[in-house]
């Protein structure tokens, strides 16, 4: 079967590596477009939904074609076979549009939905029901510049970046899929120590802890969209296999946070995720690290979006990198304040091993991999 996964643009190669690790065969990587195409079986599809840490959604690929006008999208969708949908099931189109077009995403949803209805009517003689709120089947139609992607959403409306362990919400939490990708970029493994000196409510530490203990990122989730199509047995099979891989190994995962309320929230999140006994929090200052050494530092510092004085952020970045210079062998950091970070890197004489653009929600950010 052919599939494609979506993820934050800029991390496609990291996601492709994880898909291969879990048994998929990569056929194409669309760099900068947040799409990775691969092949595998239904078991792989269920496994990725339950166990992949760097992906946000997995689709069964029905078509990917060039188009010119809106009517072309209708034709592309109408030619597809939707006979596998049961007559009593409902469906919904979830459209996405990126680029400059003379139509809206609502127009895409309208013509694609009509195409599905017309195609099914011709093949089955039944008019499929549309349910935009709780559909049995979700069909994704992504218009990305001059291409249209059509796929069966096997994940559902709730993206895989929602792990279920956040019982405490930090005001600026890091997307867990990005956190997991940053950890992979750091080269960390469970035998190494990991420090997050601006840990907030602990997302990076928790993701590392779940990696080290082989705790499936979707362990707390009970439903995926593919259950409506292929049944629950497939999910339960993968869930059982994943549980057998878990361990209770201790790791050195340390977070430093300035505000106690975030520490208390992070402790609750870590306990909910099943790593509360191996993730440790202390109250402190990222510019005056109280840790002698750490194999890697992975962190998501404040970007200054809510701070009027940008100089505060520049001082924070400089002080953090200065303090970290004699502590860690490698530093991985993400920020939207790219020039401030570059200046601080230069002033502290770090070697830039890698830098990459990553789309984080609506923000253009950069991930830097640094060596003191």
N, C-alpha and C positions, 0 to 999 in steps of 0.2 A: 504494500500500500504506500501511497505517496502522502506525505505530511508537510506542513510548515509550522514553525513556531514563531511567535512574536515575543519581543523583549525590548528593553530600552536601547535605542539606536546607539551604536558605538561599541557594543559589547558582543557583537555577533560571533567573533572568533572564540571567545570564552564560552559562549553558549554551545557552539558547535562542538567544542571539545567535550563538554559535559554530555551532550547527546550521544557522541561516540562512546564515551565511557559507559553509558547505560545501554548500549547495544544498537544504536541507530547508525545508518549509513548516510553520510552527508552527500547531497547531490549539488547543492549550491548555497553560497553564503552571500546575501545581499548587504554588503557593508554600508553602514550609514542609514539603512532603511529598516533596521530592527526585524529582519526576516531571515530565517534559516530553513532551507528545504532539505528534507531527508526521507529515507525509505525505511520501512520496518513493518511489523505486524501489529495486530490489535493489542497484544500483550505489551508491546513497547509503548503504544499510545497510553495505555492505562498506567504503566510504570512511570512514564515521564510526568503525567499529571500528578501522580502521588509523590514522586521522589526527586524530580528535578528542582534545583535551587536557583537557577539563573534564568528560567523561562517564565513568561507571564500567561501564555495561552497556547494551546496546541490545537491545530485544525487538520482535518482530513482534506487534502487538496483536491478540489474538483476541477479548477481551471486557473490558469494565469495567462492572460493574453493582452496584447496591445489593443488600444481602442482610439477612436478619434472623437466621436460624438456620443451623446447620452443614449441614443437608439442602439448603438453598438453594444452597450452593456446589456440592454434587454435581450438582444440576440444571443450573446454569449451565455447568459444564464438560461435562457429558454431551451438551448440545445442540450442542456445537461439532463441526466436521468435522476429524477427524484422519486422513483417508484418504490424505493426502500422505506419511505415514510409511510406509516400506517394511516389508513383513511380516517381513523378517529383521532389522530394526533394533530396538534396545532403547531404552527411554525412562526418564526419572526425573522426578519432581516435586520442585521445590525450593520449599518453602513459606516464607512470611514472614508474621508476624502482628504488627501494631502496634495497641495500644489494649486496652480491657477487653472480654474475651469469656469465655463459659463453656466454651471449648474451647481446646486448645493448637495450636501449629503442627504438631505431629505428627498431630493429628486432621485438620487441613487437608490435609496430604500424603496421609493414608490415603484420605479420601473423594474427593479429586481424582484420585488414582491409579486408584481403582476406577472412577471415571466415565470416564476415558480408556480403560481396558480394556473396559468395557461398550459404549462408543460405537463402538470399533473392531471389536469382536466383531459388533455389529449390522450394520455397514456392510460389513465384509470377511470375516466368518466366521473370523477368526484372533485368537488371544489374544496380544496384544503382550507381549514380554518386558520385565521390569523389571530395570534394572541401576543401582544407586545409586552405584557407584564410577566407572564409565567408560561412561556412557550415550551412545548415538549422538545422541539428541535430549533436550534439557532443556526442560521446561515450567515456567515460573515462575508460581506462584499466590500473589499478595501480598494479604493481608487487611489493609487499612489502615482502621481504625475501622469504618465501616459500608459499605465498598466492597470488592469483590474485583476484582483485576486478573489477567487470564490472558494470558500471552504466551509466544511461542517465544523462548528465549534464543539469540541469535545470537553472543554473546560467549563464553560458557562459564563454567566455575566460577572461572577465574582472571580477576579483575576487570581493567579497563583501567587502573586506577591502578598496576598492576604493569608498569613500563616495561622491566625487564630490565637496566638499567644499574647497579643497586646491587650492586656487588661488595663494597662495605664498608657495613655496617649501623650507623648511628648509633643510640644507645639510645632516642632520641625523634625519629624522622624525621617530616617533614611529608608528608602525603598529596600526591603530585604533582598530582592533579586540583585540590586546593585551592590549591596553589602557582601553578598555571597561571591559575586564576580570579583570584587576588590580583594577578598580573602584569597581567591584562587590566583589572582595576579601577584599577590605577595609571596607566593611559594610556601605559605604556611602549611604545616602538617601537625597532627596532634602531639607530636613529641617536642614541638617548639613552643616557646612562650609567645603570647600575643598581648599587646597593650593597646588600648584605645584611650588616649588621654583627654578626649572630649566626648565621652561615651553617651551622654544624654540618657535615654532610657534603655540603653544596652543592646541595640539591634545587632551591631557588628559582633559583639561578644556572644550573644545568643546564637547567631547564625554559625559562628565557629564552633560553639559547644555542640550544636545539633549535628554539624558535619562530623566532628570528632567522635561522637557517640552513635553515628549512623541513624539518627532519629529522622524519620521522613518529615520533610517540611510541611506536608499536608496531613500529618497524623491526627490533628484535631478536626479535620474536615470530613463530613459524612456523605457529601453528594457532589458528583461531577455530572456534567450534561450528558456524557456518553452512557450513563446508566439508563437513560430513557430510550436509547437506541439498542444497546448491546446487553442490557441487564446488569444486575448487581453482582452476580457471581464473579465477573471479571475483576471488579474492584476488590471484592473480598479476598480473592486469590493473591492479588498484589499486596494488599494490606498485610496478609498473613506472612508472606515471604519477607516483606520489609521488616516486620517486627522481629524476625529471627536474626536479623543483622545487627540489632541494637546491642550496645554494650554500656557499661557503667564506668568507663575509664575516667581517671582524673586528668585534668589538663590545667596548665597555668594560663588562665584568661583573666586579665586584670583591666578594670575600667576606672578612670579618674573622672570625676564630675564635680563641677563647682557648686551646684545647687542640690541640697539634700533631698528635696521633694522628688527630683528626677532619679536620684539613687534609690529611694524607697520604691518608686515606680518600676525601676529597672529590676530590682530584686523580685518584685511580684511577677514581672514578665518572664524572667529567667526560671522561676519556679513553675510557672504555667507551661513553659516549653520543655521542662524536664531536665534542665541544666543548672538549677539553682545552687547545687552543692559544688559546682566546679567553676562558676563565674563569680568573680569577686569584685566588689565596688569599694572605692575609698573616695572621700571628699578631698579635693585638692585643686591645684592650679596647673594648667597645661604648660605654662611658661616657666614653672619651677618644679620640674618632675621629681617626685620623691622615690623614683625607682632607679636602681643602679643599672639594670640591663634588661633587655627584652630582645628576642630574636627578630620580631617584626612589630612595627606599629602600623595599624590600620585605623584611619579616623575620618570623620566627617565634621569638620569645624563649622562654626557659624559663618554665614555668608554676608551678614550685615544688611540683609533685606529689611530688617525691622529696626536697624540702628541708624540714627541720623548722622552720627560722626563716623565716617568711614575710616578715619585714622585709628580708631579703636581696633578695627579688624586687622589693619596692617600691623599694628603693634603686637596683636595676638599671634598672627602668623609668624612674624619674625621671632618673637620670644619662644614660641613652641618649637620651631625648627632649631633654634640655638640650644634649647634645653635638651632636645632629642638627639642632638648630634653625637653625644658620647654614650647614648643609651642603646640605640637599636642598630641592627645591621642593615635593615631595609625599612623604608617608610612609604606607605601608600596613602594618598590623601585625595579627596575630591572637593572641589569648590567651584562656585560661580564667579568668585573674585579672582580671576585668573592672573591679572597683572600684579596684584598684591602678592599672590603666591609666588609668581616668577621672581619678583624683586627679592622676596625673602629667601628663596632658594639660592639666588645668586650671592646675596650678602653673606649667607652661611656656608657658601662653597660646597653645595651638594652636587653630586653627579645625577643627572636626569637619565635614568635607564629607559624610561618610556613615558610618553604623555599622549592621551587620547581624549577626543571629544566624546561626551556622553550626554544624551538627551535625558534630563531628569524631570519628568513632568513637562512643564512649559519652559524649563530653564536649560540654557546651554552651559554645561559644566565641563570641567576637565578633570581627569584622573591622572595624577602624577605618581610614578613609581621612582623613588629616590634612594640613592646610596650616599651616606655621609662621607 
